[in-house]
């Protein structure tokens, strides 16, 4: 007898499921009660079954998360937190006048008229220093360089290498864009290393690259060598974050994955706040880089305590390492391994071996998954295209708002600090609503509210007279952008199976990183036209991008996919009612395979 339409939808991986074509909500249901209680179909041990057997979130998992992974996220925040202050351009600078050392803008050492001074006093000097009234055609660029106001920044690469006026004023933004783009190369490289050699080794190697390049940055002597080293630093940063995020998702059950995502954002925000405070007290760019880089050497030692992902080891047929992980977890969690875990793990391993024997020797020999598998799988290919579009939309606004923070108003340190502070509630907001309301509804709401908040700034003109109103709207927009970013990463991780999760995750984030370089460019091209103009651009992009959520599946409360065979097809959202499904759909309660089989078959009727 078929399961009734109003029964609770259950979707344990490995069970025989089908798409109910007559249901408007498109919920996954079992084909029949016979399939439901067929031991050959339902009695399949999932990886999550073994995790539950040793405790879904016991002392061992907490030790890894709070003692290793989240502190390592602070290291990632330190590596990224100094850039906005290192490349900053002081608001006040003027042509150097050797006859008036220590002159200020107010003293106007070259005697510009008021009209000429408003346009050219920072980048031009008069042809005749005795002339009291000059016009633009009678001036030329500063021959002796520039002097800079040091009340906000003691030294930056802009003040040291004179990167102002003409095309040089674009060099700081160019550096940010180049490192952003080149840094995306670290994502596929890190993804490949992660899927081939493991999450732990990937983190250790790229963190070492990050530290060495960070120290070299502090001793750079000119702009272009600095750019080259900054690119190496950026290549090292992204894989470390990717390894931390993926490893945490793979040792936790579905009900704790959103919590971990929220904690990742929370600790990153804390690290960013600390960096802003350091930048306030350490205002020389070389000292600031060393201040934020040298402590990372301590995280190399912490990374030695990081376990390898048991899901990764299982995918590589390293069964002894998988067993070692669960024995350690059972010991820390005070669970009898032989009684609760050994049989389930053995059955899981036997299932994996059986699946391997069904393939030809040619398929098994040196089988390595790669980006090619992602695009050859039709469903995974469609998912990837949708995820790349979603990720790019989020990244443009998230990165652009971050770059815009120090250029808004007269107190860049406070602006960056407040931007990091609002990331804290944004991370908690993700935890509270992403599971309860689902991924699609959460990110769609963030897109619409964030975009509307940005567009509302048009009502406050001129911007200089409404600084605090625009600041509040900016911080709200940043909060929604951070929440969207967290949910987008969660969606990307949940949509790829373990065998290609590292490469798939890096692919979507790599493409978004390339597109995200448009954010700083939008700020550079529009910041002079009014403080709110970059916000208007970001608001329009976000609202248009909200339509992307129609094209990806809901992954809340679903177990992580393990192999390419686990990837199921999905359909586009067809009505607003489908967004509200998580409101009344009960979360999938994780049970062991024996409990699930018994509960399901006992409650069924023929």
N, C-alpha and C positions, 0 to 999 in steps of 0.2 A: 504494500500500500504506500503511495507517495506521501511525502511529508506535506502537511497542509501549508498554505501560503502564509498563514498568520503565525506559524511556529517560528521560534527564534532561529535565526540563521547561524549555522555553525560552519566554520571553515578551517578545520584542521588540515595541515599540509599532508598530502599523501592520500587523502580520502578521495573517493570518486565524486566530483562536483560537476555542475553544469550551470550554464547561464539561463536563468528563467526568462525566456523571451517575452512572456506575457506580463511580466511584472514591470511596472513603470519605473520602479526603483532599481531594477536590474540586480537584485540581491542574489548572491550565490547560495544555492540550495542543493541538498543531496538529491540524487536521482530517485532513489527509492529506499525504503527501509531495509530491503535486502542488501543493497549496497552499503547502507549505513552500518549494519551489523555483520557484514562479511569480514571475517578476520583477516583475509588476505588483502583487503583494501583499507580497512580502518586501522588495523593493528600494526601500524607503522610507527616506529619510535622516531620522534623528532629530536633535534638537538636541544630544543627548549625543554623537552621532557627530562633530559639528563641534568640540565641546569636547575630545574625545579627540584629534582631529587636531592641535590646537595645544598639547596636553599636558593630561592630566586635572587635575594639580595642580602646575603649573609655577611658576617664579619670579614671574610676573605675578599669578597667583591668590594666591600666598603673600603678595605685597606688599599686595594688597587686604585679605586676611583679617587678617594680623598687623599691618599698618601703618595700616589704616583702620578696619575693622569692629570688631575686638576692642578696640582703644582706645576706640572710641565706646561699647562696652558698659560700660567703666569709668565713663563719664559717666552712663549710666543708673543704675548702682549708686550713684554719689554723690548723684543726685537722690532716691533712695529711702532712703538709709541713715540720714538724720538724724531721721526722723519719730519713731521710738520714744523717742528721748531728748528731743525737743522737747515731747512731750505727756506725759512721765512725771510721776507723782505720787510725791513723797518718802514713804517709809514712815512717817516720824515728823513729825508736825505737831501743833500745839496752839493753843488759844484765846489770842489776844494779850492780855497783861496789862500795861497801861502802868505799873503800880506795880512790876513786876518785869521790867524790860527785860533781854533776854538769858536769860530763864528757859528751862529745859529740861524735857523730860518727866519727868526724874527729880526735879526740884524741885517738881513739881506745884503751881504757884503758886496755884491756887484750892483746895487742900486737899481733893481728892476722897478718899473712902474707897476702899479697894482694890477692892471689888465694883463701885462706880460707875465707878471709873477705867477698868477693863477694857472697859467698854461705851461710855463717853461722853466721856472726857477730850479726845478730838480734836475732837469736833463740838459739845460743850455746855459751858457754864460755869454755876456755881451761881447761884441767885437771890440768895443772901446770902453774900457773900465771907467773912464771919466764921464761917459754919457749917462745922464740921469734918466732919460726916457728912451726906451728901446722898443723895437717891434721884432716879431719872429724872424723876419728875413735878415735882421742885423745881428743875429746871434748864431753861435755854433756850439757843438757838443763840448762837454767839459774836457779840457785838454789834460788836466792834472788829476783826473779821477774824482771821486766823491767822498764826502764825509757823511757819516750816518749817525742818527740819534741812537744812543746806547741806553736809553731809559728802559726799554723793553727787552732788547737782545744785546748782550755784550758782544757776541760775535756769531755770525752764521756764515755759510758758504757764500751767501750773497754779498755780505759786507767784506769778506776776506778776498774774494775773487772779483769784486766789482760787477756783479751780475744785475745791472740796472740799465734802463733806457735802451733805445734802439731795439734790436732783436734779442739782446741779452736778458731782458726782463722776462722772456719766455723760458729761459734756461731752467729755472727751478721747477716750473710746471712740466717742462720737457723731461727733466730727470724723474719726476714722479711718474709720468706716463710710461717712460722707457722701462723703469724698474717694475712697474705694474705688468706691462706686457711680457717682458722677459721672465718675470717671476712665474708667469703662467706655464712656462716651459718646465718649471719644477714640478708642476702637478702631474703631467703624464709620465715624467721621469720617475717621480716619487710613486705614482700609481703602479708603474711597472715593477719597481723594486719591491713595493709592498706586497704585490700579488705573487712575485716570484721568490723573494727572499724573506718575507715576513715583515710584520708591522714594527717589531722591536728593533731589528737591524736597520730598517729604514730611518726610524727616528734618530738613532744614535749617530749614524753617518751624516745625516743632513744637519743635525744640531751642531756637530763638530765643524762642518762647513760654515754654518751660520756664525759661530763664535770667531773662527779665524778671519773670515771676511769682515766681521764687525770691528775687530781690532785693527785690521788693515785700513778700514775707512777712516779711523781717527788720525791716521798718519799720512793721509793723501795730501799731495802738494798742489794739485791743479784739478780743474773741473772734469776733463774727460777720463783720466785715470780713476777719479772718484766715481764716475758713472759706471765704469767697467766693474769695479769692486762692488758697487751697490747692486749691480745685476746679479753677481754671484751670491751676495747676501740674500737677495730676494728669492733666488732659486732655492736656497737652503731653507727659507722660512716655511713656504707652503707645504712641503712634504711632512714637516714635523707636525703641523696642525692636522693634516690629513691622517697621519698615523694615529695620533691621539684620539681623534674623533671616531675613526673606524674601529679601533681596538675596543674602545668603551662600548660601542654599539654591539659588538660581537660577543662580549662576555655577559651581557645583560638580557633579560627577558623583555618582551614587548611592552609590558606595563611600566618598565623603568627606563625605557629609551628616551622618552620625552623629558623625564626628569634630568637625565644625564645631559641632554642637549641644552636645557635651561641652565644647568650648572656650568657647562662650558662657556656659555655667554656671560654668566655671572662672574666667573673668575677672570675672563678676558677683560670685562669692564673694570674689575678691581685693579688688574695690572695696568690698564690704561690710565686710571686715576692716579696710581702711584707714579707713572711716567710723567704725567702732567705736573705733579707736585715736584718731582725731581727737576723738570725743566724750569720750574719757577725759581728754584734755588741754584741750579747749575745752568748759567746762561751763556756759556761758551760751548760751541757746538762740538769741539773735539772732546772736551771733558764730559759732555752729556752722553756722547756715544759710548765712551768707556764706562761711564756710570751704569748704563743700561745693558752693556754687553758682558763685562767681566763676571757679574753674578751668575751668568748662564753656565759657567764652568761647573758650578755645584749641581746643576740639573743633569750633567753627564753622569754623575754618580747615582742620582736618583733613577735615571733611566736603566741602570743595571738591575734594578729591582723590578722592572717592568716585565710581566710574563708575555710570552708569545700567544697570539690569539689561538684558542683551541679549534675554532672553526677553520682557520687557515691551516693548521696542522692536519686536521681531518681531510681537508681538500687535497693536501699533499701526501696523503696516506701515511702520515707519521703518527701511527696509532699509539706508540709508547709515550710520546710527548702529550697526546691528548689524555691518556690515562693518568700521567703524572700530574697534569693540571687538576683533574677532578679528584684525585687522591689528596692533593694539597688543599683543595677547596673544602673537601669533606672534613679533613682534620681541623682546619681553622674554624669551620662552621659547626664543629662537634656533631657531625652526622656519621653514622655507621656506614662507611663506604660499601662494605661487603653486603650489607643488608638492603640498602636503599638505592645504590647507584651502580654496582658492578654489573648486574644483569642487564640493565637498560643500556649501559655503555657498550657492553659486549654485543647486544643486539643491534645497536646503531652501527658498530663497526662491521658486523656481518652483513648488514644491509648495504653498506658502502662497498664492501668487497664483492657482494653479489652483483651489484650494479656494474662494477668494473669488469667482471667476468663475462657479462653479456655483450661487451664491446669486442671488436676485433683486435688482434695484437697490434695492428698498425695504428689503431686509434689510441691504444694505451701507451704506446712507445713515445716517451718524451712529450706527453700531452701537456701543452702549455697554452692557457687561455690568453687572449690578447684583445686589442681593440677590434680586430677583425671579427671576432665572435659576436661582439656587440652589434655590429652593423649587418652581419649575416643573419642574425635572428630577427625575423620580421617584427614581432611584437616589441622586442627590446629596442629595435631600431626606432620604432615610432615613439616609444617612451623617451628615448634619449633625445630626440629632436624636441619634444615638448619640454623636457627638463632643461635643456640648454637654453631655450627661449625664456623659460621662467627664471632661471638662474641669472641670465644676462640682464633681465629687467630689474631684478632685485639689486644686482651688483652696481648698476649705473647709479641708482639713487643712494644706496648705502655708501659707496665709495665717494660719490660726489658731495654728499652732505658732510662726510668726515673731512674732506679736503677744504670745504667751505668754512668750517668752524673758526679757524684762527683768523680768517680774513673778514669776519663779520664783527664790526664794532672795534673798540679801541683796547680791549683787554683779551688778547688771544689765549693767555694761559687760563683765564677763568672760563672762556668759551669752550676750550677743549676739555677742561675738567668737568664742566656741566654736561657736555656731550657724553662723556664717559659715565657720569652719574646716572643720567636717564637710561643708559643701557642696563642698569641694574633692575629697575622695575620692568623694563621691556623683556628681560630674560625670564623673570617670574611670570609675566603675563603669558608668555609662550607656554610655560608649564601648566598654568591654570586652565587654559582654553583649548590647547591643541588636541589633547586627548578627549576632552568633554564635547567639543564642538566639531572635531574632525580637522584634518589638514586643509581640505579645500575651503571650508567656510572660514577658517581662521585666517588664511593668507589672503583670501578675497576681501575680507573685512579690513585687514591691515592695509591692503592696497588702496581701497576706496577712501578710508579715513585719512591715511597718510597723504594721498594725492589731494584730497579736498583741503586739508590743513595747509598744504603748500600754496594752493591757489588762493586761499583766503587772504594771503599776505598782500595781494593786489589792492585790497581795500585800504591799506595803510600807506599813504603816499603824501609827502616825501618820506622816505625810509628813515632819514636822520631824526625826524621828529617823533617817530614811533619805534624807537630802538627796542624797548622792553616788550612791546606787544609782538613785534616780529621775532624777538628772541624766544618768547614763549611758544609761538607757533613753530619756530624752527626746532625747538627741543621736542615738541610733540611729534613733528614729522620724523625726527630722528628715532624716536621711540618706536613708532610704527615700522620704520625701515629695519630696525634691529630685530624686532619680532618677526617680520617677514623673512629676514635672512636666516634666522634660526629654524623656522618651519621649512624653508626651502631646502636647507641642508639635510634636515630630517627626512624629507620626502625623497631627496636624491639617494640617500643611504638606503632607504627602505625599498626602493624600486629596482635595485641591482642584486643579483645573487652573489653569494660569497666568492665564487670562483673568479668573478670579474668586478667585485665591488670596489676595490682600490682603483682600478683603471677607469671604471665607469664614473665613480665619484670625481676623479681627477679630470676626466673629460668634460663633464658639465661645468665644473668650476674653472677649468682652463679656458673654455670658450667664454664664460662670463667674465673672466679676468681680462680677456682681450677687449671685450665690449665695455667693460667698466672704465677703461681709460678715457672714455667720452665724458665721464663725470667731472674730473679735474679740468678738462678742456672747456666744458660748458661754463664752469666757474671762471676760468681765465678770460673767456670771451665776453662774459656778461656782467662780471662783478662791478665794472665801472659804470654800468648803466642804471644802477640802483641796486641796493642791497638785496631786494627781494627777487630780482630777475632770475638768478639761478634756481631759486625755490619754485618759481612758476614753471620752468622747464622740467624740473624733477616731478612736480605734481602732475603735469600733462603725461609724461612718460609712464608714471605709475598707474594712472587711471586707465590708459590705453592697454597697458600690460596686464591689467586685472582679468582680461578676457582669456588669458592663457590658462587659468585654473579650470576652465571648462573641459580641458583636454587631458587631464591626468587622473588616475584612479585614486580612490580613497584608501589609504594604507594604515589608518588608525587601528590599533589592536590586532594587527595581523603579524604572524611570525615572519622572521626574516627569511628570504629566499636563500636556498643553498646552491642549487644547480640551475643550468639553463632550462632544464625540463620543468622546473617549478614555476616558470614565468607564465602567467595566465593572461589572456587577452583582456582588453577593457574597451568600454564604449564611452563616447563623449557624454557629458552631463546634458540631459535633455530638458530639464525643468528645474525651477528654483526649489521645488520640493526635495529634490535629490540632495541639495546642499544641507538640508535639515535632517537627513537620515541619522547622523550621529546623535542628534538630540534625544531620540527615543530608542535608538538601537543600543542594546546593552553591550558593554565592553566584553570582548571575548575573554572568558575566564580560563586561565591556563591550568590544565590538569595533566597528570601523567596519563600515558596511553591506556593503562588498565582502568583508571578511574573514568576516563572519557568513554571508553567502550562500555563499561558497566552502566554508567549513568544514562547513556544514550539508548542502549538496548533495553534496559529495564523500564524506561518510560515510554517505549514505543508500543503501539497496538497493531495487531494484524487485522 
